[in-house]
Amino acid sequence: MRSLCHWPWRPAACLALLILSACGGGAGSGASIGGPTPLPSGPNVAPITVDSGPAGTVNTPFVSVTLCVPGTATCQTIDHVLVDTASSGLRIVASVLDPMLTLPAAVDGAGNPLAECVQFADGYSFGSVKLADIKIAEEQATNLAVHIIGDPAIGSVPADCSSIGPPENTVMSFGANGILGLSVFREDCGTACAGAAIPATYYSCPATGCQSASVALASQIQNPVWRFPVDNNGVLVVLRGIDPAGAALVAGALVFGIDTQSNNRLGSATALTVDPATASFTTIYKGQSLPASFLDSGSNGLFFTDSSLPVCTGSIAPGFYCPTSLQSLSATLQSATGVSNSVAFNVANAESLLGNNVTYIAFASLAGTTPFAGSFDWGLPFFYGRTVFVAIEGQNTPSGLGPFVAY
C-alpha cells in the first residue's frame, strides 16, 4: 500500500491514491444497491468500471481512452485509465503504448522537446510531453499535449525531480495504465508555470540535458474536455451505489457536458462554487472548518482527521481508520459563496473490509487519516450512488461560469 501526492500545483493539495494488493479470505460478488438505473447512455458517454485494474487496486474508477497520431487514423485504445476529478490532463505510462504509435514531441520556442515531472509523497513520475488526438466516447480533442510517463527517449531524470523518492514510471508502481485528469482546471499548472520556470515541473530538454522551463498555457498538459468542439463545459461522474460490505465490480458512466444534452442536466443538484486557484471548498466536520476540501475520484478513500477514530494497527491498512463498529457520521459542504449541504457517510473497519472478501475491490465506507491540515478529501466512496458534476473554469453553463462542483 502506498499514498501518493497528486499533481501539486492545481489544486495545491496532496491527494491520496492508495494501492492495495488483495488480502484476507472469503469470496463474493457484492451488489449494486443504488444510483441511476439504467446508467446514462449516448454519444457523449463513456463507460466507467471500478475493478482491480492492472495493478490490483481498490476503489479505482477506470475508463478507456483512444490516442491517435495527430491528423491520422493511426490510433490505439488504452484501457484502465484512472478517472481523476482532482487533476487535469491525460497521462499514459509509456510501456503500454504500441511502438507503432509515434506521437510527435511538444517543443518549446527553440524546438527543444518538453518534459514534465510529477512528484508524489513517496516518489515521482517523469516523462515526455507529446501531442495526440484524443477520443473518448464520440468526443475528440485534437493536437492535445499529453504526458508520457517513463518515456525512455526523453533522457536522464533531472535531480530536482528524482530527489523526492523512487520512480513511479511503470503500470505497477503507478497503479493504472494512465490517468485522465478531469478537474475544474483547463491546464495542469496554469499561469504559475507560464510565468516562471518552477523546479520539478516542466523542462526543456535539448541533447545536453533537461532544464527547468516556463511553458505557455497552450503547451501545458491539457484537460481534454474543454478542447472538445461540443459538450466542453464539464463532466458528470455517475456510479451505482454498493452494498455496505463492498462489491467486486461497479459500473458507472463518464458523461461529457453539463446541460448540453438531455443526459447531463444539472437539475436540482447542489452546486458549490470552488476557489478558482485551488478548486477547494469548505467542509465543516464536528465543529471544525476545513477550507482545503475537495472532491476527488482519484482517491480511494475519504481522508480527514478525527482523533476519536482508532487508526488500524495491522499491516493490511496502515493509516486507515479501524473503528470497532460502523460509524455513522455527517459533515456540511460549503461553497465559497455560502451555499451548503449536509452529507452523511459511514466509516468501517478498514482491515475487516479489505480482509473479509478477497474479491471485493469497491468499498463505500473506507476512510483514513490525512497529514494535511484543514483538508477533507472526499474520495471515491463519496461518488458511489451519486451523480457528481465538475464544471471547468471559464466555461459557461446554465448555472453560471465554472469552476464549480455539484452533486
N, C-alpha and C positions, 0 to 999 in steps of 0.2 A: 504494500500500500504506500502511496506517496501523495503529497499535496503539491500542487503547482500554483505559482503566482502568475496568472494570466497576463495578457498584454497590459503593461503597467502605465501607459500614457493616457489612454482614453477608454474607459474611465480610469482614474488614478487609484485603483483599488486592486488588491491581490485577491484572486478568486480561487476557490478550492476545487480541483478536479482530482478526485481520489480514485485510484485504480487498484482494484482488489482482485485477487485470484479466488476462484470458488473454494469454499472450505466448509467443513461440517458434513452432516449426513442427512439422509431423507431425500424425498423427491416429491414433485407435484407440479401442477401446471399453473396454479394461480387462476385468477379470474378478473375479467374487466367488469366493473360494477357501476360505472357512471360515465359521464361525459357524452358528447354527441354521438348518436347512433341513428343513421349511418354518419360516417365522417364526411366532411366536405369533399366534393369532387369537382373537377373542371380543368380546363387548360392551364389555370394558374395555381394548381395544387400538386405538390409532390408528396408521396407517402413518407411518413416518419416511422421508424421502427426502433423500439427500445429493446435491445438484446445484448448478449455478452460481447459482440463485436470481435474484431481480430486479436484483441489483447486481453480478453477476459475481464471486462469492466462491468460495473453495476451502475444503474440509473444514468445511462448514456443514450441520448437520442441520436439516431443516425439517419442520414439522407444520402441519396446518390446524386452526383454532380458530373456533368459531361464537360470536358475540356477539349477545345479544338485549336489547332494552329490557326491564327487569325486569318479570316477570309477564305478558309478552305473547308473541305469536308473530311479532313484528317482529324479524327476525334477519338477520345477514349472516355468511357464512363467509369468513374471511381465510386465504389460503394463504401459504406461505413465511414462517411464523413460526418463528424460531430456537428450538431446544430447548436450554436452558441450565441445567445442573445446578449452577451456581455463583452463581445469583442467585435471588431469589424474587419472583414476581408476573408479571402479564401487562402488557406494554407494546405498544401499537399505534401506528403512525405515522398521524397524523390524516388525511393525504391519501388513504389507502386506504379510509377509511370512507365508506359511502354517506350522502349528506346526509339521506336519509330515516331513518337510524338515529339518532334523537335520544335520546342517553343522558342521564339526569339527573346533575346535578353532585353530588359528595360535598361536604358542607358541614361547617363547624365549629359549635361551640355557639351562635355568634351568627348562623348562617345564611349566612356568607360561603363562597364556593366555595374548595375546596382545590386547590393545585397542587404539583408536585414538580419538583425539579432533579436530574439525574444527571450527575455530572462524570466525564470520561474523561481520559486522559493528554494528549489533543490537542484537546479540545473539550467540549461539553456538550449535553444534551438537556433541554428544558423543556416542560412541558405540564400540562394539567388532570388532575385526578383525577375520574373518572366512576364510575357504578355500572352494572353489567351482569350479566345471567345468562350464564354461560359453559358451553358444551357442547364436549366433546372426546370422540370416540367416542360411547358412550352414557352417559357420565358428565356430571353437571351440578352446578355451584355457583351458587347464586342470590345476587343483590344483592351482588356482589363489587366491591371497589374496584380499578379498573384505571387505568393511566397512559396518557393520550392525548398522545403526543409531537407537538409542533409545533402544538397546538391554537390557532388564532388568536384564539379567543373569550376566552382567559384574560387577555389583556393583555400589557403590557411585561414583558420578562425582567428579574428583579432583578439588580443589578450584581454581587452576590456569587456568582451562578450563572454569568453570562457572562464573568467575569474570566479564566477559565482558558483560553479559546480560542474558536474559531469554533463556530457552532451545528451540530449534527448531528441535524436535525429532519426530514430527508427520507429516503425509501427509499434513495437512492443514497449519502447520507452515513452513514446508519445501518447499511446493509448487509443489511437484511431488511425485511419488512413489519411486523415486530414481534418481540418476544422473550417466550417463555414460560419464566419462571424457576421451576425445579423443584428448588431446593436443599433442604437439611435444615431450613431455617427456615420458620416459618409466615408471618412478615411480612418485608418487605424491610429494615426498620430496627430494629424491636423496641422494647425498653424505653428505649433511648437517646433515641429521638425522642418517646416517650410522656412522658418526664420532663422534657424541655427543648426549647427552640427551637434547633435546630442550624443554623448558616448553610449555605446552598446545599443544603438538603434539602427539607423541607416548608414550604409557605407558606399563609397565609390571604390571600385576595385580594378584599377589598372594592373598590368602584369607585375608591377613592383610590389603589390600587396594592397589590402583594403584599408582605407582611411575613413574615419567618421565624416559624414557629409550631410548638409541640408538637402532636402528633397521637396520639390514643388508638390502641391496638393494633388495635381493630376497624375503624378508619377508614384504616389504612395499606394500601398495596398488598399484596395477599394472594397467597400460594401457593394456587392454586385447589384443589389435590388434597386438602388437609386439610379443605376445606369440602365435599367430596363426601359424600353420605349413606353410601356404602359405598366399599370399595377406597381408603380415605383415609389409609393409613399410610405411603405412599411410592410410588415408581415404579421401573420397570425400563427401561433404555435398551438395546435389542438391535440390534446392527449386524452385518452379514455382514463377513467378512474380505475383503481385496482383494489383488490381485497386487502384488508389490513395486514395479512400475513405476507403479502408480496405477490409477485407474478413472474412467470418465466419469459413472457413476451408481452409487449404492449404496443398497440397500433396507434397511429396518430397521423396528423396531416400538417404540412407546411403550406400555408396559403399566402400568396403574394397580393399586395394591395390592401388598403383599408377604405371601405366604402367605394370601391371601384367596380365591384361585381356583386351579384346577388348572394354570393357565398362568403363575403368578407365584411358584412355590415357590423358596425360598431354597436348599434342598438343601445341597450341600456347599460353597457359595460361602464365601470368606474374608471375614468381617465385620470391619471396622475401626471401632471407636468413635472419633468425632472430637471435637475441642474444642467444647464447647457454645456458646462465644462466637464462634468464628471458623470453625468447620467444617473445621479443619485437622488433619492428622496429620503424622507424621514420615517423610521419605524419607531413607534412608542411601545415598549415592551416592559411590563412590570414597573412602570413609572420612569423608565429610562428613555431619553430621547436619543435615537441613533441616526444621525443625519447622513451617514455614508452608506445607506442601504440601497440594494439594487435587486432586480430580477435577473436570474442567471441560469438558463437551461444547461449551461456547461459545467455547473457544479452539481455533484451527485448527492448532495445533502442540503439540509438547512444549517447554516453556520452562524452561530451567535454565542454570546457569553451569558451563562447563567450558573452561578456558583452553587445553586441549590440542586442542580442535576449532577449526579455522580458520573465521572468520566470512566470509560472502560479501562480495566487493568490488564486484560489478557492481550494476546498477540494478534487476535483477529482484527480488532478495530481500534487501534490506539488513536486517541484524540477525539473519538466519538463518544456520545452520551450512552450510558448504560443504566437507566433507572430500573428499580426493581419491579415496577409496574408501568403500564402505559400511562403517559402523562397527557392530559387534555389541556391545551394552552391556547392563548389568543394574543393577538397584537393588533395595533392600529397602524395602517399605512397612510401616510400623509404627504400630499404633494407640496411643491414649492409655493403653490397658490392657496394652500389651506384646505383643499379637498381631502377628505379622509374616509377610510373604510376599514371596518374590523374584519380580521381574518382569524379563523380558528384552525389550529393544527395540532398534530399529535407527535410525541417523541417516544419511541420504543427503545428497548434494549438492543443496541446495535449488534452485540455479539450473538444474541439469540436470533435476530433477523437473519444475519449472514450465516449462522451455523446450523440453523434448523432445516433448511431446504437448499441443498446444493445446487438445484436447477433454477432457483429464483434469482433474478437479476434486477428486479424493479421493486422499490420499497418507498412507500409514501410517508413513512414516519422515521426515516433515517436522518439523524442530526448530530452535529458535532461542534466543537469549540472553534473559535477564531482568534488569532493574535491581533486583529485589527480593531482598535478602539473605535467606538461609535458606529460600528458596522453590523448589519444583519443581511447576510447573503441568502436570499430566497432562491435556493437551487431547485433542481428538478422535482422534488416532492411537491413543491407549490404548484407545479404545472399539471399534475395528474387530475383529471376530471374537470379541467378548465380550458377556456379559450383565452390565450394571452396575446395582446396586441403590442407591437413595438413600432412606433411612428418615428420616421427618420427626420433628423434636423433639417429645417428649411423646406421640407416637403409639405404640401398643402393637403389637408383632409377636411371633411365637413365639420370636424371638431376643432379646427384651427391648425396652425403650423406645428410640426414636430420641433423639438423632441418631447414625446410623452410615451408612457406605457399605460395599458388598460387591461382590465380583466372582468 
